[in-house]
């Protein structure tokens, strides 16, 4: 499938994330900055999250491409400004609306971790620098674009880790997603996180994701008799495309299958057989029905085998079956046994490559248990638990001020978890002798970067405060400048390219950090200078508070 053009993706972002898709208080703050003459002050904000999701050790950073497209197109139309004029207080200076009309992101610089990178709590993922009013107005939109994308991408990666590399994973959660945009975002970032296919046709169009789908139970139960099958013939590709009475051919095979599998023909549901015949006539090369509308072993499986054998006789290759209820593991084993028996008894090699798709409210835990039991499932379809992230519905990314006019800023909260790290920063990933990352180091931007083979001292963000001494074998700088002067300065990646980056990033980490249950924590640490700055600002804040209280 050809990758979609960037124009289509950008148009999609413009339609889904216009500049007014933000919180009202962003405009009231922007107005207050403007009134005070501070709107052009150079400021820096950071985007990060505070806790790793799903009780795991890591997250995947996603949504950067969408952020870049949003920044490149950011501006307010006359219609936007007219609406803001109607909702802001009547005392708002009319000149402010002229200011809004002239705004764009030509003065904004964005540095970021590459999209699809494994990241950790409390390290800065994106740094947004520029005029104070503009970067303030960007907050909600950027958070909206990153929060859910990163969460569902991480959830998909966990499903992939639970599944293992062999099975294909089909995302099929559109009908359960939180609205149309949630559905599109879920399809895109589930694919990036490790899924192979989506049922979402619009996602296939916009993002170049392979799409797949067969039939629902409603199609099967809509048929009651053979009279509803039309047309009733199918051409034989082996014999000059001569039309063949497909119903009679399949019925003949059904008798032989029932005899082979020891099932009385009277137990077969005729409506189900009619549905399979009708679908096979419509799509003879894509025959993959759901076989549990009635009884798998007494009807669905036999009807499938009969129709599939008839297709094989005419030169077509059926695809497989879908199981959607009951004990999927046991049913898949029973189905595979029957398929192999048919292949051997009827000398039909096409039955050796038939796939079994399993769908039935699959969760991460279901996937883990699937690997512990004997089963023959080739493709797993996942919907609700993937796209709604039922184990954790929000990542909780935040966007905090860290510098104004070149001076560091720090939020000092009574809750230590809500305190921020001051100053502009760079993040470095330290690699050990086995090639695995073992520590992410947060440094002030003006510091000299750590060097491979050179000893350094650092302070873990989590723990008892004991400093560490480490010597990296390799050092990777995670932050890259990706947007400046209104232009994207880093190539926009396709969904497939970002997906490859995800797998490369995940594979680099030691398995102990990727365990779904009780993973080993990964260390994020502060450099000596960053740690000293935090300590100094805390001490300074405490002195100011004591002075105010004393006076």
C-alpha positions as CSV (number, residue, x, y, z in Angstrom):
1,X,0.0,0.0,0.0
2,X,1.3,3.4,-0.9
3,X,2.1,5.8,1.9
4,X,-0.3,8.8,2.1
5,X,0.9,12.2,1.1
6,X,1.9,14.7,3.8
7,X,-0.8,17.1,2.5
8,X,-3.5,14.6,3.3
9,X,-2.1,14.1,6.8
10,X,-1.7,17.9,7.4
11,X,-5.3,18.5,6.2
12,X,-6.4,15.9,8.7
13,X,-4.6,17.6,11.5
14,X,-6.0,21.0,10.5
15,X,-9.6,19.6,10.6
16,X,-9.2,17.7,13.8
17,X,-6.9,20.2,15.8
18,X,-7.6,23.8,14.9
19,X,-6.1,26.5,17.1
20,X,-9.3,26.9,19.0
21,X,-9.1,23.3,20.2
22,X,-7.7,24.5,23.6
23,X,-8.7,25.7,27.0
24,X,-10.2,29.2,27.5
25,X,-7.7,30.1,30.2
26,X,-4.9,29.9,27.6
27,X,-6.4,33.0,26.0
28,X,-7.0,34.8,29.3
29,X,-3.4,34.2,30.3
30,X,-2.2,35.3,26.9
31,X,-4.2,38.5,27.2
32,X,-2.8,39.2,30.7
33,X,0.7,38.7,29.3
34,X,-0.1,41.0,26.4
35,X,-1.6,43.7,28.8
36,X,1.5,43.6,30.9
37,X,3.8,43.9,27.9
38,X,5.3,40.4,28.6
39,X,3.9,38.6,25.6
40,X,7.2,38.7,23.6
41,X,9.4,37.5,26.5
42,X,11.4,34.5,25.5
43,X,10.2,31.5,27.5
44,X,10.7,27.7,27.6
45,X,8.1,25.0,28.4
46,X,8.7,21.3,28.8
47,X,6.3,18.4,28.1
48,X,6.7,15.3,30.3
49,X,4.7,12.7,32.3
50,X,5.1,11.9,35.9
51,X,4.5,8.1,36.1
52,X,5.1,5.2,33.7
53,X,1.8,3.8,32.5
54,X,0.1,0.4,33.1
55,X,2.3,-0.3,36.2
56,X,5.2,-0.8,33.7
57,X,8.7,0.5,33.4
58,X,8.5,2.5,30.1
59,X,6.3,4.5,27.7
60,X,6.6,5.2,24.0
61,X,6.7,8.8,22.9
62,X,4.2,9.4,20.1
63,X,2.4,12.3,18.4
64,X,5.4,14.3,17.4
65,X,4.6,14.3,13.7
66,X,1.1,15.6,14.4
67,X,2.6,18.3,16.7
68,X,4.9,19.5,13.9
69,X,2.0,19.7,11.4
70,X,-0.1,21.6,13.9
71,X,2.7,24.1,14.6
72,X,3.4,24.6,10.9
73,X,-0.2,25.5,10.3
74,X,-0.9,27.4,13.5
75,X,-2.8,30.7,12.9
76,X,-6.2,32.3,13.8
77,X,-8.7,33.1,11.1
78,X,-11.1,36.0,11.2
79,X,-13.8,33.6,12.2
80,X,-11.7,32.3,15.1
81,X,-11.0,35.8,16.3
82,X,-14.7,36.8,16.0
83,X,-15.7,33.9,18.2
84,X,-13.0,34.7,20.8
85,X,-14.3,38.3,20.9
86,X,-17.7,36.9,21.8
87,X,-16.5,34.7,24.7
88,X,-13.8,36.8,26.3
89,X,-14.8,39.5,28.8
90,X,-16.2,42.7,27.2
91,X,-13.4,44.6,28.9
92,X,-10.8,42.9,26.7
93,X,-8.8,45.5,24.7
94,X,-9.8,45.3,21.0
95,X,-6.2,45.5,20.0
96,X,-5.6,42.1,21.6
97,X,-7.7,40.5,18.9
98,X,-5.5,42.2,16.2
99,X,-2.5,40.7,18.0
100,X,-4.1,37.2,17.9
101,X,-4.9,37.6,14.2
102,X,-1.2,38.1,13.5
103,X,0.1,35.2,15.5
104,X,1.9,32.2,14.1
105,X,4.8,29.9,15.2
106,X,7.6,31.6,13.2
107,X,9.3,32.5,16.5
108,X,8.9,29.0,18.1
109,X,11.6,26.4,18.4
110,X,10.8,22.8,19.3
111,X,13.4,20.2,20.4
112,X,12.1,16.7,21.0
113,X,12.9,13.1,21.6
114,X,12.4,11.2,18.2
115,X,8.9,9.8,17.8
116,X,8.7,6.2,18.6
117,X,11.4,6.3,21.3
118,X,11.2,4.5,24.6
119,X,10.9,7.1,27.3
120,X,10.5,7.3,31.0
121,X,8.7,9.3,33.7
122,X,9.8,12.9,34.5
123,X,12.3,13.3,31.7
124,X,11.5,16.1,29.2
125,X,10.1,14.7,26.0
126,X,9.6,18.0,24.2
127,X,11.0,21.5,24.8
128,X,9.0,24.4,23.3
129,X,10.7,27.8,23.2
130,X,9.5,31.1,21.9
131,X,7.5,34.2,22.8
132,X,5.6,33.7,26.0
133,X,2.1,34.3,24.8
134,X,2.4,32.0,21.8
135,X,4.0,29.0,23.6
136,X,1.4,29.4,26.3
137,X,-1.4,29.1,23.7
138,X,0.2,25.9,22.4
139,X,-0.1,24.0,25.7
140,X,-3.4,22.2,25.5
141,X,-3.2,21.3,21.8
142,X,0.3,19.8,22.2
143,X,-0.8,17.8,25.3
144,X,-3.9,16.6,23.4
145,X,-1.8,15.4,20.5
146,X,0.8,13.6,22.7
147,X,-1.1,12.2,25.7
148,X,-3.4,9.7,24.1
149,X,-1.1,8.9,21.2
150,X,1.7,7.9,23.6
151,X,-0.6,6.0,25.8
152,X,-2.3,3.9,23.1
153,X,1.1,3.3,21.4
154,X,2.5,2.1,24.7
155,X,-0.6,-0.1,25.2
156,X,-0.2,-1.6,21.7
157,X,3.5,-2.3,22.4
158,X,2.6,-4.2,25.6
159,X,0.1,-6.3,23.6
160,X,2.8,-7.0,21.1
161,X,5.2,-8.0,23.9
162,X,2.5,-10.2,25.4
163,X,1.7,-11.8,22.1
164,X,5.3,-12.4,21.0
165,X,6.5,-11.9,17.4
166,X,4.8,-14.8,15.7
167,X,1.1,-13.8,15.7
168,X,-0.3,-11.0,13.7
169,X,-2.3,-8.4,15.6
170,X,-5.4,-6.8,14.2
171,X,-6.7,-3.5,15.8
172,X,-10.5,-3.4,15.5
173,X,-11.6,-0.9,18.2
174,X,-13.2,1.9,16.2
175,X,-16.7,1.1,17.3
176,X,-15.5,1.2,21.0
177,X,-13.3,4.2,20.7
178,X,-13.9,7.6,22.4
179,X,-15.3,9.3,19.3
180,X,-14.2,9.5,15.7
181,X,-10.8,11.2,16.4
182,X,-10.1,8.8,19.3
183,X,-10.7,5.9,16.8
184,X,-8.4,7.4,14.2
185,X,-5.7,8.1,16.7
186,X,-6.0,4.6,18.2
187,X,-5.7,2.9,14.8
188,X,-2.6,5.0,13.8
189,X,-0.7,4.5,17.1
190,X,-1.7,0.9,17.7
191,X,-0.1,0.2,14.3
192,X,3.0,2.2,15.3
193,X,3.1,0.4,18.6
194,X,3.3,-3.0,17.0
195,X,0.0,-4.1,15.5
196,X,0.0,-5.3,11.9
197,X,-3.5,-4.5,10.6
198,X,-6.5,-2.3,11.3
199,X,-10.2,-2.6,10.5
200,X,-10.4,1.2,10.2
201,X,-10.7,2.1,6.5
202,X,-10.2,5.8,7.1
203,X,-7.0,5.1,9.0
204,X,-5.8,3.0,6.1
205,X,-6.4,5.9,3.7
206,X,-4.8,8.6,5.9
207,X,-1.8,6.7,7.3
208,X,-1.1,3.8,4.9
209,X,-2.0,1.1,7.4
210,X,-2.9,-2.3,6.0
211,X,-6.7,-2.9,6.5
212,X,-8.5,-6.2,7.0
213,X,-12.0,-7.4,7.7
214,X,-14.4,-10.3,6.9
215,X,-17.9,-10.6,8.1
216,X,-20.0,-10.1,11.3
217,X,-22.5,-12.5,12.9
218,X,-25.3,-10.4,11.5
219,X,-24.4,-11.4,8.0
220,X,-24.5,-15.1,9.0
221,X,-27.8,-14.8,10.9
222,X,-29.4,-12.8,8.1
223,X,-29.6,-16.0,5.9
224,X,-32.1,-18.8,6.6
225,X,-32.2,-20.9,3.4
226,X,-30.5,-21.7,0.1
227,X,-33.1,-19.7,-1.8
228,X,-31.4,-16.5,-0.5
229,X,-28.1,-17.4,-2.2
230,X,-27.7,-15.5,-5.5
231,X,-26.0,-15.9,-7.9
232,X,-25.7,-19.6,-7.3
233,X,-22.8,-20.3,-9.7
234,X,-19.1,-19.6,-9.5
235,X,-16.7,-19.9,-12.4
236,X,-14.0,-22.6,-12.5
237,X,-10.7,-20.9,-13.0
238,X,-9.1,-24.3,-13.9
239,X,-11.5,-24.9,-16.8
240,X,-11.7,-21.7,-18.9
241,X,-13.9,-20.0,-16.3
242,X,-16.8,-22.2,-16.9
243,X,-19.8,-21.5,-14.5
244,X,-20.4,-24.2,-11.9
245,X,-23.4,-24.8,-9.7
246,X,-21.6,-23.8,-6.5
247,X,-24.4,-24.8,-4.1
248,X,-24.6,-28.4,-5.4
249,X,-20.8,-28.6,-5.3
250,X,-20.6,-27.4,-1.7
251,X,-23.4,-29.7,-0.6
252,X,-21.5,-32.7,-2.1
253,X,-18.5,-31.7,-0.1
254,X,-20.5,-31.2,3.0
255,X,-21.7,-34.8,3.0
256,X,-18.1,-36.0,2.8
257,X,-16.9,-33.7,5.5
258,X,-19.7,-34.7,7.9
259,X,-18.8,-38.4,7.3
260,X,-15.1,-37.6,7.9
261,X,-15.7,-35.7,11.1
262,X,-18.5,-37.9,12.4
263,X,-21.2,-35.2,12.5
264,X,-24.8,-35.9,11.5
265,X,-25.8,-33.7,8.5
266,X,-29.1,-32.9,10.2
267,X,-27.3,-30.8,12.8
268,X,-25.9,-28.4,10.1
269,X,-27.5,-24.9,10.2
270,X,-28.7,-24.3,6.6
271,X,-28.8,-20.5,7.0
272,X,-25.2,-20.5,8.0
273,X,-24.3,-22.6,5.0
274,X,-26.2,-20.2,2.8
275,X,-24.3,-17.2,4.3
276,X,-21.0,-18.9,3.7
277,X,-21.9,-19.8,0.1
278,X,-23.1,-16.3,-0.7
279,X,-20.0,-14.7,0.7
280,X,-17.7,-17.2,-1.0
281,X,-19.3,-16.4,-4.3
282,X,-18.8,-12.7,-3.7
283,X,-15.2,-13.1,-2.5
284,X,-13.8,-16.4,-3.6
285,X,-10.2,-15.4,-2.9
286,X,-11.0,-13.8,0.5
287,X,-13.1,-16.3,2.2
288,X,-12.7,-16.0,6.0
289,X,-16.0,-16.4,7.8
290,X,-16.9,-16.2,11.5
291,X,-17.9,-19.8,12.4
292,X,-19.3,-19.5,15.9
293,X,-22.7,-17.9,15.2
294,X,-24.3,-21.3,16.1
295,X,-22.1,-24.2,16.9
296,X,-18.4,-24.3,15.9
297,X,-18.0,-28.1,16.0
298,X,-21.5,-29.1,14.9
299,X,-22.1,-26.5,12.2
300,X,-19.7,-23.6,11.5
301,X,-16.6,-25.6,11.1
302,X,-18.2,-28.2,8.8
303,X,-19.9,-25.5,6.7
304,X,-16.6,-23.7,6.3
305,X,-14.8,-26.9,5.3
306,X,-17.4,-27.8,2.7
307,X,-17.4,-24.3,1.1
308,X,-13.6,-24.1,1.3
309,X,-13.1,-27.5,-0.4
310,X,-15.5,-26.4,-3.1
311,X,-13.5,-23.2,-3.6
312,X,-10.3,-25.3,-3.8
313,X,-11.8,-27.6,-6.4
314,X,-12.6,-24.5,-8.6
315,X,-9.0,-23.2,-8.3
316,X,-9.4,-20.6,-5.4
317,X,-7.6,-20.4,-2.1
318,X,-9.8,-19.8,1.0
319,X,-8.1,-17.7,3.8
320,X,-9.3,-19.1,7.1
321,X,-11.8,-18.8,9.9
322,X,-12.6,-16.5,12.8
323,X,-13.6,-17.6,16.3
324,X,-15.3,-15.0,18.4
325,X,-16.7,-16.7,21.5
326,X,-16.1,-19.5,24.0
327,X,-12.7,-21.1,24.8
328,X,-10.6,-19.8,21.9
329,X,-7.6,-21.9,22.7
330,X,-9.5,-25.2,22.8
331,X,-11.6,-24.3,19.8
332,X,-8.6,-23.3,17.7
333,X,-6.9,-26.7,18.5
334,X,-10.1,-28.5,17.5
335,X,-10.4,-26.5,14.3
336,X,-6.8,-27.0,13.3
337,X,-7.1,-30.8,13.9
338,X,-10.2,-30.9,11.6
339,X,-8.4,-28.8,8.9
340,X,-5.4,-31.1,9.0
341,X,-7.6,-34.1,8.7
342,X,-9.4,-32.6,5.7
343,X,-6.1,-31.7,4.1
344,X,-4.8,-35.3,4.5
345,X,-8.0,-37.1,3.6
346,X,-8.9,-35.0,0.6
347,X,-5.3,-34.2,-0.5
348,X,-5.9,-30.5,-0.3
349,X,-2.7,-28.6,0.5
350,X,-4.5,-25.3,0.6
351,X,-5.9,-26.3,4.0
352,X,-2.4,-26.4,5.5
353,X,-2.0,-22.6,5.2
354,X,-5.5,-21.6,6.5
355,X,-5.3,-19.1,9.3
356,X,-7.3,-19.0,12.5
357,X,-8.3,-15.6,13.8
358,X,-9.3,-15.2,17.5
359,X,-11.5,-12.2,18.7
360,X,-13.4,-12.0,21.9
361,X,-12.8,-9.0,24.2
362,X,-9.1,-9.7,24.2
363,X,-7.1,-8.0,27.0
364,X,-3.4,-7.9,27.8
365,X,-3.9,-10.6,30.4
366,X,-5.9,-12.7,27.9
367,X,-2.9,-12.4,25.5
368,X,-0.5,-13.5,28.3
369,X,-2.7,-16.5,29.1
370,X,-3.0,-17.4,25.4
371,X,0.7,-18.0,25.3
372,X,0.5,-20.3,28.3
373,X,-2.0,-22.6,26.7
374,X,-1.9,-24.9,23.7
375,X,-3.6,-23.0,20.8
376,X,-3.5,-22.6,17.0
377,X,-4.5,-18.9,16.7
378,X,-2.5,-17.1,14.0
379,X,-4.1,-13.6,14.2
380,X,-5.6,-11.9,17.3
381,X,-8.1,-9.1,16.9
382,X,-8.2,-6.6,19.7
383,X,-10.7,-3.8,20.3
384,X,-12.0,-2.4,23.5
385,X,-9.1,-3.0,25.9
386,X,-6.6,-1.6,23.3
387,X,-8.2,1.6,22.2
388,X,-9.8,2.6,25.5
389,X,-6.7,1.7,27.5
390,X,-8.9,0.2,30.2
391,X,-6.0,-0.5,32.6
392,X,-5.1,3.2,32.6
393,X,-7.2,5.8,30.7
394,X,-4.7,8.7,30.8
395,X,-0.9,9.1,30.6
396,X,-1.0,12.4,32.4
397,X,1.5,14.4,30.3
398,X,2.0,18.0,31.6
399,X,3.4,21.2,30.1
400,X,5.4,23.3,32.5
401,X,7.4,26.5,32.4
402,X,11.1,26.0,33.0
403,X,12.7,29.3,31.9
404,X,11.7,33.0,31.2
405,X,14.1,35.6,29.9
406,X,17.0,33.2,30.3
407,X,16.2,32.6,34.0
408,X,15.2,29.1,35.3
409,X,11.8,28.6,36.7
410,X,10.6,25.8,39.0
411,X,7.3,24.8,40.5
412,X,7.9,23.8,44.1
413,X,5.0,21.9,45.4
414,X,4.1,20.4,48.8
415,X,3.7,17.2,46.8
416,X,7.3,16.4,45.7
417,X,5.9,14.5,42.7
418,X,4.5,17.7,41.3
419,X,7.6,19.7,41.5
420,X,9.4,20.5,38.2
421,X,13.0,20.6,37.1
422,X,14.2,24.1,36.2
423,X,16.1,25.3,33.2
424,X,16.6,24.3,29.6
425,X,17.9,20.7,29.4
426,X,19.3,18.0,27.2
427,X,18.7,14.3,27.8
428,X,21.3,11.6,27.1
429,X,20.9,7.9,27.0
430,X,23.8,6.0,28.4
431,X,24.6,2.5,27.0
432,X,26.4,-0.3,28.7
433,X,29.0,-2.8,27.4
434,X,26.3,-5.1,26.1
435,X,24.6,-2.4,24.1
436,X,21.7,-1.9,26.4
437,X,20.6,1.5,27.7
438,X,21.0,1.6,31.5
439,X,20.4,5.2,32.5
440,X,18.9,8.4,31.1
441,X,20.8,11.5,32.2
442,X,19.0,14.9,32.4
443,X,21.5,17.8,32.1
444,X,21.3,21.5,31.8
445,X,21.5,22.5,28.1
446,X,24.7,24.6,28.6
447,X,26.6,21.7,30.2
448,X,29.2,19.7,28.3
449,X,27.6,16.4,27.3
450,X,28.7,13.1,29.0
451,X,31.4,11.2,27.2
452,X,31.8,7.6,26.4
453,X,34.4,5.9,28.6
454,X,34.4,8.9,31.0
455,X,33.3,8.5,34.6
456,X,30.4,10.7,35.8
457,X,28.4,11.3,39.0
458,X,24.7,11.7,38.9
459,X,21.6,11.8,41.2
460,X,18.6,9.4,40.5
461,X,15.2,11.1,40.4
462,X,13.7,8.2,42.4
463,X,15.2,6.5,45.4
464,X,16.9,7.4,48.6
465,X,19.0,10.2,47.2
466,X,22.2,8.2,47.1
467,X,24.3,9.5,44.1
468,X,25.5,7.1,41.5
469,X,28.9,6.8,39.8
470,X,28.7,5.4,36.2
471,X,30.8,5.1,33.1
472,X,28.9,4.7,29.8
473,X,30.3,2.8,26.9
474,X,28.2,4.9,24.5
475,X,26.2,8.1,24.8
476,X,23.2,9.0,22.7
477,X,21.7,12.5,22.7
478,X,17.9,12.1,22.7
479,X,16.9,15.7,22.0
480,X,16.8,17.0,18.4
481,X,15.7,20.3,17.0
482,X,12.7,19.5,14.8
483,X,11.0,22.9,14.3
484,X,12.3,26.4,14.0
485,X,11.2,29.7,12.4
486,X,7.9,28.3,11.3
487,X,9.5,25.3,9.5
488,X,9.8,21.6,10.2
489,X,13.5,20.9,10.2
490,X,13.4,17.2,10.7
491,X,11.9,14.8,8.0
492,X,8.3,13.8,8.8
493,X,8.2,10.0,9.1
494,X,5.4,7.8,7.9
495,X,3.5,5.5,10.3
496,X,5.6,2.5,9.0
497,X,8.9,4.3,9.6
498,X,7.8,5.3,13.1
499,X,6.7,1.8,13.8
500,X,10.2,0.6,12.8
501,X,11.7,3.1,15.2
502,X,9.5,1.8,18.0
503,X,10.7,-1.8,17.4
504,X,14.3,-0.7,17.2
505,X,14.1,1.3,20.4
506,X,12.3,-1.5,22.3
507,X,14.8,-4.1,21.1
508,X,17.7,-2.1,22.5
509,X,16.5,-2.4,26.0
510,X,17.2,-5.3,28.3
511,X,14.3,-7.8,28.7
512,X,14.1,-7.1,32.5
513,X,12.9,-3.5,31.7
514,X,10.2,-4.7,29.3
515,X,8.6,-7.3,31.6
516,X,4.8,-6.8,31.7
517,X,4.7,-7.8,35.4
518,X,7.1,-6.5,38.0
519,X,9.7,-5.1,35.6
520,X,13.0,-3.7,36.9
521,X,12.9,0.0,37.2
522,X,15.0,2.1,34.8
523,X,17.1,4.9,36.2
524,X,16.5,8.5,35.2
525,X,19.1,10.8,36.9
526,X,20.1,14.4,37.1
527,X,23.6,15.6,36.4
528,X,25.5,17.3,39.2
529,X,24.8,20.8,37.8
530,X,21.1,20.1,37.3
531,X,20.8,18.6,40.8
532,X,22.6,21.6,42.3
533,X,20.3,24.1,40.5
534,X,17.2,22.2,41.9
535,X,18.7,22.3,45.4
536,X,19.6,26.0,45.1
537,X,16.1,27.0,44.0
538,X,14.5,25.0,46.7
539,X,16.7,26.6,49.3
540,X,16.0,30.1,47.9
541,X,12.3,29.5,47.8
542,X,12.3,28.3,51.4
543,X,14.2,31.4,52.5
544,X,11.7,33.7,50.7
545,X,8.8,31.9,52.3
546,X,10.3,32.2,55.8
547,X,11.0,35.9,55.3
548,X,7.4,36.6,54.2
549,X,6.0,34.6,57.1
550,X,8.3,36.4,59.6
551,X,7.2,39.8,58.3
